[in-house]
Amino acid sequence: MIRDIVIVGGGTAGWMAATYLNRVFGDRVAVTVVESDRVPTIGVGEATFSTIRHFFDRLGLAEHEWMPHCSASYKLAIRYQDWRAKGEHFYHPFERLPDVAGFNLADWWLYLDGDVSRFDERCLVIPALCEARRSPRSFDGRLLGEYTEDGRAQFPYAYHFDAALLARFLTTFGVERGVRHVLDDVLSVEQNDRGWIDHLVTARHGVVTGDLFIDCTGFRGLLINQTLGEPFESFEDVLPNNRAVALRVPEDMGLRGVEPYTTATAAPAGWIWTIPLYGRIGTGYVYSDEFCDPAEAEATLRAFAAPDSPDLEANHIRMRIGRNRRSWVRNCVAIGLSSGFVEPLESTGIFFIQHAIEQLVRDFPDAHWDQALADDYNRRVAEVIDGVREFLVLHYLAAGRDDTPYWKAAKTRAVPDGLAGRMRTWASLLPDESSVYPHFHGFDTYSWRVMLIGLGGWSTRPRPALALADADAARAVFADIPRRARRLAATLPDCHDYLAALHTGRVPAVG
């Protein structure tokens, strides 16, 4: 059996992997994290989407136990600002579009309304709660989803948190439960005669041996790329944003308020994220160095996010966009940035980590090292990353914005295999289960519909069948959506007020 797991690299990926594997396998498997205190982590992965709740549930952590330690806040949606046109916005929320009389509500909207500027507010409840800055939970702990009448609503929120604080919290959580923490520099990675990793040599702790080695060394890929030589396949032909600059902006959130959403604002050579935490704003400019240099990007971000705070330290990041050909090679599994990364437009970085950990548990090997397990893992990890790549490319192809060289070029770049054909179909039919990327990648069909419509640069004709269908049920749903939104906005508390109560222990213990 596999008895010793050695994770090289800490940060969010390393400690999420360590605590999850420790929770699943207990003392039947020893987990060691080797990390250097001299190698900085990226530490700006501050937004997630709703599957993250499964991670905290598996660790047995309720919100009141971890959120106050991580400056955490709620995320109901992503607000896309200026992607359609300057001054316009729409929301991509955690809320499915219902079916009515055999057709999706988006199809009914296209037939009965078609006003792109009102699509999200006409078809969805959560955008109104975002505008009102409502918490997804009431003070008695009840969840927004319990008010949903169609019975199909997914878990309605995710989180924002300080990634460095989460890693610190999980370090303590893991060590208290038996994870061995080796704070040291790796001097070399030694292989055996077969080319498998045999042990690490560290500066102060000497030799660290293991059976399975997990590479969480970020873009360096110390084990998977530098030691085992696995090739990295770039996505920059279709996703050219390869750099970012980030700022941590202090704010009095009690005065400012806390928006329960991430904002992605279109910028001249990319886009700017705004993430409200409990205590500060995380912000950054994701851009292509083909159209913008780091100094210009930093100046743009400072003018946008912190014009009165010139002393804030900027964190410049060169991103490796793409994935390894394989993320599991011999006895090494890469998780996090060492495996693959696309730009953070849909908050998928931590999702990739979580999915990889969960898939590793399902495909966990024994002493026989059955290659079929590694093949299954590699296929599923690649499908997820490739699917997100295709979804993000859609954002640029379908955006109405075309006022700079960057946004003009976005319409003429290469397109991943399959997406061009799918988009030809979507000129006549909105995306459905049979016409989106076919493998699991974290995004439901409704997300493809919301983005294709909301971005405003792609037109689709209504289904002819709707002219012969009875539209009364759809009209009733459209009339009910603003009533439900007003009722929830009047019932749910202000997001900052709820977070203040949560962070000071004044709300019920909920998961």
N, C-alpha and C positions, 0 to 999 in steps of 0.2 A: 504493500500500500504506500501511498504518498503520505509521508509523515511530517515533512518540513517544507514550509513555504517561505521563501525569502523575497520580500518586496524591496526593490531598490528604488529609492525616491519616496519622499513623503508627500506633502501638499494634499490637495483635495483628493486626487486619484489614489495616492498611496494609502491614505488613512480611511477612505471609503472602502477600498478593497480589504484592508486589514480588519476593520471592525465587522464588515459583513461576513467575511470568511470565518472569522472567529466565532461569530454568532451562529452560523450555520453548522460548523463542524465541531465547535467546542474544543475540549482538550484532546480530542482524537487526532488533531492536526496542530502542530506548532506553527505560529505565524510570527515572523520577524520582519521588522521594518528597519532598513538601513538608509539613513538620510544624512546629508551633510548640512551643517549650519552655515556653510559658506557658499552654497549654491542657491540663489534666489529662486522662488517659485513665481509663476505668472501672477496668480492671486487676484485676477480680475473677473473670474467666472461667477458673477453675482446674481444671475437670473436663471430660472429653471422652468420646466413645465410639469404638468400635474402628476406624471408618473413618479416624481420624486417622493411622493407620500409613501409609496411602497417600500422605499429604502428605510425611512424612519420607522415605519411600522415594523419592518423585519428586525430592526435593532431594539424594538420595544420602547421607542422614545416618543412621548407626547409633546405637543408644541410647547407647553409651558416649561418643559425640561431642557429644550435645546435653543429655542428661538431667542430668549433673552441673552444667551451667551454669544450670539452671532449677529447682533444688530439686525435681526430678521424682520421682514415685513411681508405683506401679501401681494400676490400678482394674479389678477383676474384676466389679464389680456396683454397684448402688445398693441400700442397705439402707433400707427404709421402716419407720421406727419410729413407733409409736403411730397409724398411719393407720387400722388396723382397729379397734383399741381400745388404751387406755393399757396399756403394758407388753408389747405384742405387736409382733412385727416379721416381715418377710419380705424376701427378696432378689429383685431383678430383675437377673439375671446376663447376661453375654455367652455364652449357651449355648442352643442350640436344643433343643426337646423332640422326641425321635425319634418316628417312626411305627413301630407294632408291629402286625403282622397286618392292615394296611390301615387302622388307626385311629391317631390321634395319642395319645401317652402321656397327655396331659391328659384326653382322653376316657376312657381306661382308668382313670385315677385317680378321676375323677368317679364311675365305675361301681363300682369295687372298694373305694374308700376314702372320699373326700369330706370328710376332716378338714382344713378350711381351714388350721388352725394348723400342719399338717405338709406342706402341698402342696409347697413348694420343696425341702425336704430329702428328700421321697419321690421327686421327679421329676427332680432336678437334682444334679449333682456339685459345682458351684462354690460353692453356699452353705456346704457343709462346709469348703471351703478358706478361705472368708472367715472363718468362725468360728475356724479354726485359724491365721489370719493367715499363710497361705502365699504365697510368691512364685509367679508363673506360670512362672518359669524356674528351672531347676536350675543349680547352679554350673558345670556343663559347657556351659551355653547351651541345652540342650534345652528345648522349649516344651511347655506343658501340653497343647496340642492334639494333639501327637504321641502322647499316651497315650489319646486318645479312640477308642473301639472302633467307633462307628457310622459313622465317616467323614464325618459331616455337620456337625461342629462348626465354627462360625465362628471367626474369630480371637478368642481368649478373653480379651483384655484391652484396655484403653485406658490413658490416663495422667491423673495429676494433675500440674499444674505451676504455677509462679508466672508469670502472664501477662505481668507487666511484665518479668521476667527473660527470658522467651521473646522478647518484642519486642526487647529489647536484644541478645540473641544473634543474632536474625535480621538486625538492623541491621548488625552487624559482618559476618555471613555474606554479606549482600547487597552491601554496599559493596565488600568484597574481590573480588566477582565482577562489578563494573561498574555496580551500581545507583547513580545519582546521589542524594545526600542533601542536600536544601536545608532547613536549619534556620532557619525564618523565619516571620513572621506574614503571613497573607494579608490584604491591605487591601481588595481588591475582586476580583470575578469578572466578567470582561468578556465580553459576547456579541457575535456578529456580526449582520448584517442578518437572517439566518434564525432568530435566536434560539439558535443553537448556541454553546457555550462556545468562545471564541477564545483567551483567555489569562488568566492570573492576574497581579495586581499585588501584589508582596510588599514588605515594609518595607525590606529591605536588599539584596535581589538583583534588585529591579526586576521586569521582565516575565518570566514563565515561560510559554512556549508549548507546545502539544501537539496531537496529533490526537484521542486518546481520553483522557478525564478520568475517573478513578475516585474516587468520593466515599467516603472512609473517615473522615468527621468525626463519627461516632457519632450520638447522638440529635439533634444540631443539624441534620444534613442540609444542610450549607452549600450544596452544589451542587444536589442533587436536589430539595430542598424550597424552600430560601430563594431560590435563583437561578432554577431552572427551574419552580418552582411546582407540582411534582407532589403531588397530594393523598395524605395519609396516612390509612389506614383502620384505625380502632381496633378492638381485640379485647376491650376492657374490659367489653363486655356479657356475654361468656362466660368471660373470664379477668380477674377484677377486681384481682388482685395487681399493684399499680402502684408499689410502693416497696420498697426494701431498705435494710438497714443492715448493714455488714460490719466485722469485726474480724480482725486478724492476731495470732494468739496464739502467742508463743514457747513452745516445749516442748523438753525433752530427749527426743528421740524414741527414743534408745537405751534410756532407762528406761521410757518410755511404751509403746513399740512402734508399729508402723505398720500400721493396718488397710488391706488392699488393696481398699477400697471407699469410695464416697461414702455418707454417711448423710443422709437427709432425714427430719427429725423433725417430726411434726405439732405445731403450736403454736396458741395460742388464736385468732389472726387470720391464719394462714398456715402457714409451715413454716420450719425452720432447717436450713441445710446445714452439714455438718462434713466438711472435706476435709483429710486428713492428707498434708502434703508432707514432703519430707526436710529437717526442720529446724524446722517450725512447723505450726500448724493454721490453715487458712483457714475462717472461719465467718461466717454471715450469716443474717439473718432477712428472708425475703420475705413481704410482707404487703399487705393492702388498707387504704388510708387511710380507707375507709368504716367500718372496724371498729377501727382502732388509729391513734394518732398517733405521730410519730417519737420523741418522748421515751419513751413507753410501750414502743415497739418496742425502743429501745436498752436500756432497763432489763431487758426480758425476755431479750434476747440476752446481756447481761453476766451476769445471774444464771445463765443456762444454761451459758455457755461460758467465762467468765473472772471468777468472783466475787471472786477475790483479786487482780485486776489492774485497779484502777479507772482507771489512767492510760493504758491503751491507747486510741489514737485511733480513733474510730468514723468510718466513711465512709458518709454517707447518700446514697442514690441514688434519684432519681426516674426510673422506667422508663417508656419509651414502648412500650406493648404493642400490636402490630399490624404492619402492613406498608404500604409504599407501594403504590398502585394498580399502578404499574409501577416496576421497579427499573432499567430501561434506558430513558432518554429522550434522544433525539437522540444526541449524542456523549458522554453521561455515563452511567456505570454505578455504582450504589450497591452497596457490599458491606459486610456487617457491620451494626452497629446503625443505620446510615443507611438501610439497605434494609428491615429488619424485625427484630422481636425478640418472642419469647414468654418468659415467666418461665423461669428456669434449672432447672426441676424435673428435666428429663431431659438436662441438659448439652448442649443443642443450639446454644448460641451460636456456638461455634467450628465445629461441624458446618455451620451456615448459611454461615459464611465460606468454609470449604473447598469446599462444594458450589457456591457462587456462582463461585469462582475456576475450578474445573474446568469448569463450564458455560460460562463466558466463553471459555475456551480452545476448547471445541468450537464455539461460535458466533462466534468472533472475526471481525470484519469486514475488508473491504478498502476501497479508495477509493470503491467504489460504495455502501457503507453499505446493503446489502440489508435492507429492513425485516423480511423474514421471519426473519432471524437474531435481531434484537431481539425479535420476537414470540415466537420459540421460547424464548429466554432468559427473558423475562418470565413466560411460562406455566409453565415448569418451576420457576422460583424461587418463584412464587406457590403452586404445588401442594405443594412441600415445606413451606413455612411453614404453609399451611392444614392440611396433614395432621398436622403436629406440634401445631397448635392443637387439633385434634379429639382427638388422643391424650391431651393434657394435660387437656382437659375431662373425659375418661373417668375420670381419677384422682380428681377431686372427686365426680363423680356416683356412682362405685362405692365410695368410701371408707365404711367402717363408722362412722367418727367422726361424731358429731352432737351434741356436748355443749356447744357454744358458739353464739352467734348466727351467727358466721362459718360454721361447719360446717353448721348448719341451713340457711343461705341457699344453700350450695353445691349442695344437692339441688333447688333450685327456680329456679335461674337459667336464662337462655336457653341453648339447645343449638344448635350449628352444624347447618346443613342436612345431612341425611343421617345424622347420628349417632343421632338419636332412633329412626329406623327400624331402624338396625343393632342398637341395644340391645334393641329388641323381639325381634329374631331371636335375640339372645344369651341371652334368657331360656329358650330351648329348645335352642339349639345353641351350643357354644363358637365363638368367632371362627375362621374359616378364610380361605384366600386369596381367596375370593369374597365375603366379608362384611365385610372391613375396608376402611378408606379405600383407594380403588383406585389411586392414583397414588404414585409413589416419594416417600417422605418420611423414609427412613432407618431405619424400624422394621419388622422382620420380623413375621410373623403371631404368632410365639411370644410376642413382647412384649405384644401385646394380650391373649393368653390368660393370661400370668403376672399382669398387672396386674388383669384382671377378677376372677380367682380370689383373688389375694393380698390385695387391698384389703378383701375380706370383706363388702362391702355389697350385693353382687349375687349372686343365686342362679341357677344354671342346672341344668336337669334332665339326667341321663345320656341318651345316645342309646339308644333302645329296642333297636337292632340288637345292642348288645353283650351283651344277655341271651341271644342265640342264637349268639354267637361263642365260639370256643375261647380262653379267657383264659390258658392255660398260658404262652404266650410272654410276655404282659404281666407275669404274676407273676414270671417269671424275670428280666425286666428290672428290676422293682422290687426284687428280692432282690439284684441285682448292683450297683445304684447305691450303696448304702452301702459295699459291699466296694471298689468303685473309689475312692470318696471316701477311705476309710481308707488305701488303698494310696498314693494321691497325697499325702495329708497327711503320711504317713510318709516319702515320698521327696523332696518339694519342700522347700526351705529356708524358714526364717522370713523374712517379707518385709523386715523391717528389716535382717537380716543380709545378705540378697542386695543390697539397695540400698547398704549400707555398702561392700560389695565392689565394686559397680558404680561408685560415686562415687569410689572410690580406685583404680580401674583394675585390679582383681584378678579380673575375670571375662572370658571370651572375648568378642571383638568380634562382636556379633550385631546384626541389623537391628531 
